[in-house]
Amino acid sequence: MPSYVHRLARRDDLPVIVDIYNSTIASREVTADTEPISVESREGWFNDHTPERRPLWVIHSADDRSNEPEVIGWLSYSNFYGRPAYSGTAELSIYIAEHWRGKGIGRYCLEQAIAFAPQVQVHTLLGFIFGHNAASLALFRKYDFETWAHFPRVANLDGIERDLIILGKRVA
């Protein structure tokens, strides 16, 4: 089984973060974006991630010992609802480079995110997942995330209405 490591994302990682994100759009399983996004459009999002409260990590293979190992995925903690009373709750997003999917990176990310949450004063983790994304739903449920909300047919992807499931887990 491959092993992975992560580090805080740097500004020069943003193009590959966007590339990985854009690689998921065509599947219509992972994001509600229907057209590729630009690096410039994600500048504010990138700046909203801070190591002490809402980290953004990039993932590497532990076997890649090069000076600049290949970014093969990323994980972000994002604010939920943007109000102070929700500061202990964070939404997790995990995106994996296409040729690295199905190799345990999602498991690695969730394990690390759950363990790290108390260090950034997060007691509740959420995952916003389309109802037809069976792989992501199964992954989160494997780590004892439960369905906390089901929004039927709230997204329209190429004329097909899709459900949004919010999975949650208390970690502290």
Secondary structure, DSSP 8 states (H G I E B T S, - for coil): ---EEEEE--GGGHHHHHHHHHTTGGGTSS-S--S---TGGGHHHHHH--TTTS-EEEEEETT--SSS----EEEEEEESTT-GGGTTEEEEEEEE-GGGTTSSHHHHHHHHHHHHGGGGT--EEEEEEETT-HHHHHHHHHTT-EEEEEEEEEEEETTEEEEEEEEEEE--
